[in-house]
Amino acid sequence: MKNQIRELVIRILREIAPEADLGNFRPDVSFRDQFDFESMDCLNFVIRLEKELKFDIPELDYPKLATLNGCVEYLKSKNSP
């Protein structure tokens, strides 16, 4: 499950920030600190996650999606029974 979520997040990041170097980024550092990620990029990222996973992510949870590790843990918890 973790690998599937990780692959999904990276695929969406590639679509939203195609210029980002995703081969050498750190999973524990925020996307904004590593890429030229602006507020609109962050919003588009969340919208794409919601569309792909078919559930709403509350705005209060957006900070949990700031890093790859955070995304994996948050999304894994939402997909667990």
Residue pairs with C-beta under 8 A, 6 or more apart in sequence:
1 76
1 79
2 72
2 76
5 71
5 72
5 75
5 76
5 79
6 68
6 72
8 49
8 52
8 53
8 75
9 49
9 68
9 71
9 72
9 75
10 22
10 68
12 45
12 48
12 49
12 52
13 20
13 22
13 31
13 35
13 45
14 20
14 22
15 48
16 41
16 44
16 45
16 48
17 31
17 35
17 36
17 37
17 41
19 35
19 36
20 34
20 35
20 36
20 37
25 34
25 35
25 68
26 34
27 67
27 68
27 69
27 72
28 67
28 68
28 69
29 67
30 66
30 67
31 37
31 41
31 42
31 45
31 66
31 67
31 68
32 42
32 66
35 41
37 45
42 62
45 65
46 57
46 62
46 65
49 57
49 65
49 71
49 75
50 56
50 57
53 75
53 78
53 79
55 78
57 65
61 74
63 70
64 70
64 71
64 73
64 74
65 71
65 74
